[in-house]
Amino acid sequence: MDSDSGLTWAHAKQLVDRLLFESTNKHLSDIESQVLQGSWEGKSYGAIAEELGYTLEYINSDVGYGLWTKLSKATGEKLTKRSFRGALERQWLSEATSQTTTDRPPSTVPASAHPTRPPYVDRPPAEQRCFEVIVQPGALIRIKAPPKMGKTWLVDRLLHYAEQQYYAIVPINLLSVEPTVIGDLERFLKYFCTRVTRQLKLENRVSDYWDEELGSNTSCTEYFETYILQNSDRPIVLALDNVDRLFLYEAVAANFFSLLRAWYEDARILPDWQRLRLIIAHSTDIYPTLNVNRSPFNVGLAVELAEFNQAQLFQLAQKQDILRDSPEQVQALNDLVGGHPYLFQQALEQLRSDTGISLEELLAIAPTEAGPYTQHLRNLLAHLQDNPEMAIAMKTVLQSKEPTRVKSEIGFRLNSLGLVRFQGNEVETRCPLYQLYLCDRLEEF
């Protein structure tokens, strides 16, 4: 949950990332960010390890210890898992108090203004289409892309645009929900209602509206219709990120998605529901067990994010003053990462922080344990090693020179990890970097 000081998880992560970069010239790694978020939410190391699929010793002794040691050095204060939140809140309040150049509170600083976030690069016509739709009554926008392809980046952009229209915004990332909550329909819907209530700064009255005789879906709808919407004098933009996590819980997914579809349909005829605008972001297609006709996945505006093209990569490099005068070098990097926004951005950050390395040297070490993608690549490999059927399918894809057909569900899962992309009903490796790294690491399968 967010802190009483007004410091949200999103801004806490940005603050830690900036502090570590200023101290070590390195940003938060993926696993450090996940451990930081779990600690922010009050989870034990054991719970974090189980959720992420790592051993308790690794999360505690390696990642956790290293993270608090670096953060202590960055802040000049001895910090632990128990104490870091208070230190961040003090830092946040201190910086907020010193801001004299803007009347906007820290929570509404536009995404592009945060020093730890790369400048936004448009992928026309996606942004303009979203801007046009989000101002329409009862709007629904669906954003689909593999991990680290810019979904959350676009969601943030839309939320900032919604704030400019004086809309209330409610971002919810389903990755932060505990398994015991997300796997139980009643607990999940109560959590969902509570999160919306708190972000709108309303009194929590969930228990007053919950009726076991009516059921969880009806209780949730009643709460939104007669309490949430009635107490809002402006449109509410509800942004749900990483909703594909629900696909693992079929009963919860079927009920929750049918609920969102019903609200969308109600907005066609009921004025109160027209004040609710939905943004749904997910990494994979819907699994075959989900009835799309009773879900929001075949209505509204569909936006599918692809890799950056050459011009967009060059624009990103220019905005950060890295490789800005060398289209040839941008193309060389693109040949390795295949236009992948995250991988390209990580390379730019490595070139900025390590001035002693050339692009040619970076390209040579990129698919190795000494490269800038080590943790990201290890995480992908760990997923495959824990799922032999996926590993075998991925090995088949790597060995083929042409797009290859794999089992439908396996293809969805590999795509949801970002390892492959679909070419019709067949799949191919998403980028040469993954090909180079994984080829000799899946020999055992």
ChimeraX attribute file (.defattr): number of C-alpha atoms within 10 A of each C-alpha:
attribute: neighborCount
match mode: 1-to-1
recipient: residues
	/A:1	13
	/A:2	16
	/A:3	13
	/A:4	8
	/A:5	12
	/A:6	14
	/A:7	22
	/A:8	17
	/A:9	16
	/A:10	11
	/A:11	18
	/A:12	21
	/A:13	20
	/A:14	18
	/A:15	20
	/A:16	20
	/A:17	21
	/A:18	21
	/A:19	21
	/A:20	21
	/A:21	16
	/A:22	12
	/A:23	15
	/A:24	14
	/A:25	14
	/A:26	16
	/A:27	22
	/A:28	18
	/A:29	15
	/A:30	12
	/A:31	16
	/A:32	18
	/A:33	17
	/A:34	20
	/A:35	23
	/A:36	25
	/A:37	19
	/A:38	20
	/A:39	19
	/A:40	20
	/A:41	16
	/A:42	15
	/A:43	15
	/A:44	15
	/A:45	21
	/A:46	14
	/A:47	16
	/A:48	23
	/A:49	20
	/A:50	14
	/A:51	14
	/A:52	14
	/A:53	14
	/A:54	13
	/A:55	13
	/A:56	16
	/A:57	13
	/A:58	13
	/A:59	22
	/A:60	18
	/A:61	11
	/A:62	11
	/A:63	19
	/A:64	20
	/A:65	14
	/A:66	14
	/A:67	21
	/A:68	19
	/A:69	15
	/A:70	17
	/A:71	21
	/A:72	17
	/A:73	15
	/A:74	18
	/A:75	16
	/A:76	9
	/A:77	12
	/A:78	15
	/A:79	20
	/A:80	16
	/A:81	17
	/A:82	10
	/A:83	11
	/A:84	18
	/A:85	19
	/A:86	13
	/A:87	15
	/A:88	20
	/A:89	19
	/A:90	13
	/A:91	16
	/A:92	19
	/A:93	14
	/A:94	11
	/A:95	11
	/A:96	14
	/A:97	11
	/A:98	9
	/A:99	12
	/A:100	8
	/A:101	6
	/A:102	8
	/A:103	7
	/A:104	12
	/A:105	11
	/A:106	18
	/A:107	12
	/A:108	11
	/A:109	13
	/A:110	16
	/A:111	18
	/A:112	16
	/A:113	11
	/A:114	14
	/A:115	12
	/A:116	17
	/A:117	13
	/A:118	18
	/A:119	17
	/A:120	16
	/A:121	17
	/A:122	14
	/A:123	15
	/A:124	8
	/A:125	9
	/A:126	15
	/A:127	15
	/A:128	12
	/A:129	14
	/A:130	24
	/A:131	15
	/A:132	10
	/A:133	16
	/A:134	23
	/A:135	17
	/A:136	14
	/A:137	18
	/A:138	27
	/A:139	23
	/A:140	26
	/A:141	23
	/A:142	21
	/A:143	23
	/A:144	23
	/A:145	22
	/A:146	23
	/A:147	18
	/A:148	15
	/A:149	21
	/A:150	22
	/A:151	23
	/A:152	20
	/A:153	17
	/A:154	22
	/A:155	22
	/A:156	17
	/A:157	19
	/A:158	21
	/A:159	25
	/A:160	19
	/A:161	17
	/A:162	20
	/A:163	16
	/A:164	12
	/A:165	13
	/A:166	12
	/A:167	21
	/A:168	19
	/A:169	20
	/A:170	18
	/A:171	17
	/A:172	19
	/A:173	14
	/A:174	16
	/A:175	17
	/A:176	14
	/A:177	17
	/A:178	16
	/A:179	14
	/A:180	9
	/A:181	15
	/A:182	23
	/A:183	18
	/A:184	13
	/A:185	19
	/A:186	19
	/A:187	14
	/A:188	20
	/A:189	22
	/A:190	18
	/A:191	16
	/A:192	17
	/A:193	19
	/A:194	18
	/A:195	18
	/A:196	20
	/A:197	20
	/A:198	14
	/A:199	15
	/A:200	16
	/A:201	9
	/A:202	14
	/A:203	10
	/A:204	14
	/A:205	14
	/A:206	18
	/A:207	11
	/A:208	9
	/A:209	16
	/A:210	20
	/A:211	13
	/A:212	10
	/A:213	8
	/A:214	11
	/A:215	11
	/A:216	20
	/A:217	17
	/A:218	16
	/A:219	22
	/A:220	22
	/A:221	20
	/A:222	16
	/A:223	22
	/A:224	22
	/A:225	16
	/A:226	12
	/A:227	18
	/A:228	19
	/A:229	18
	/A:230	14
	/A:231	12
	/A:232	16
	/A:233	10
	/A:234	14
	/A:235	23
	/A:236	25
	/A:237	25
	/A:238	19
	/A:239	25
	/A:240	19
	/A:241	21
	/A:242	22
	/A:243	19
	/A:244	21
	/A:245	17
	/A:246	18
	/A:247	17
	/A:248	12
	/A:249	15
	/A:250	14
	/A:251	14
	/A:252	19
	/A:253	21
	/A:254	19
	/A:255	17
	/A:256	22
	/A:257	20
	/A:258	20
	/A:259	19
	/A:260	18
	/A:261	21
	/A:262	15
	/A:263	22
	/A:264	24
	/A:265	16
	/A:266	15
	/A:267	19
	/A:268	13
	/A:269	11
	/A:270	12
	/A:271	12
	/A:272	18
	/A:273	22
	/A:274	21
	/A:275	23
	/A:276	28
	/A:277	26
	/A:278	23
	/A:279	22
	/A:280	22
	/A:281	24
	/A:282	22
	/A:283	25
	/A:284	23
	/A:285	18
	/A:286	16
	/A:287	16
	/A:288	9
	/A:289	9
	/A:290	16
	/A:291	14
	/A:292	17
	/A:293	11
	/A:294	17
	/A:295	21
	/A:296	24
	/A:297	22
	/A:298	12
	/A:299	16
	/A:300	16
	/A:301	17
	/A:302	17
	/A:303	18
	/A:304	15
	/A:305	16
	/A:306	16
	/A:307	19
	/A:308	21
	/A:309	15
	/A:310	15
	/A:311	12
	/A:312	16
	/A:313	23
	/A:314	22
	/A:315	17
	/A:316	24
	/A:317	22
	/A:318	14
	/A:319	15
	/A:320	15
	/A:321	12
	/A:322	17
	/A:323	19
	/A:324	15
	/A:325	12
	/A:326	13
	/A:327	15
	/A:328	11
	/A:329	15
	/A:330	22
	/A:331	17
	/A:332	15
	/A:333	21
	/A:334	22
	/A:335	14
	/A:336	20
	/A:337	22
	/A:338	20
	/A:339	23
	/A:340	21
	/A:341	21
	/A:342	15
	/A:343	21
	/A:344	20
	/A:345	16
	/A:346	14
	/A:347	21
	/A:348	22
	/A:349	17
	/A:350	20
	/A:351	18
	/A:352	16
	/A:353	15
	/A:354	12
	/A:355	8
	/A:356	8
	/A:357	12
	/A:358	12
	/A:359	16
	/A:360	12
	/A:361	11
	/A:362	17
	/A:363	19
	/A:364	12
	/A:365	14
	/A:366	20
	/A:367	21
	/A:368	15
	/A:369	13
	/A:370	11
	/A:371	17
	/A:372	20
	/A:373	19
	/A:374	16
	/A:375	15
	/A:376	13
	/A:377	18
	/A:378	14
	/A:379	16
	/A:380	16
	/A:381	18
	/A:382	13
	/A:383	16
	/A:384	22
	/A:385	17
	/A:386	11
	/A:387	11
	/A:388	14
	/A:389	14
	/A:390	21
	/A:391	23
	/A:392	17
	/A:393	19
	/A:394	27
	/A:395	21
	/A:396	15
	/A:397	22
	/A:398	22
	/A:399	12
	/A:400	11
	/A:401	9
	/A:402	12
	/A:403	18
	/A:404	20
	/A:405	17
	/A:406	18
	/A:407	13
	/A:408	12
	/A:409	14
	/A:410	15
	/A:411	26
	/A:412	21
	/A:413	18
	/A:414	25
	/A:415	23
	/A:416	20
	/A:417	18
	/A:418	22
	/A:419	20
	/A:420	24
	/A:421	20
	/A:422	17
	/A:423	11
	/A:424	8
	/A:425	12
	/A:426	17
	/A:427	22
	/A:428	23
	/A:429	24
	/A:430	19
	/A:431	20
	/A:432	16
	/A:433	20
	/A:434	20
	/A:435	20
	/A:436	15
	/A:437	18
	/A:438	21
	/A:439	14
	/A:440	10
	/A:441	12
	/A:442	17
	/A:443	10
	/A:444	10
	/A:445	15
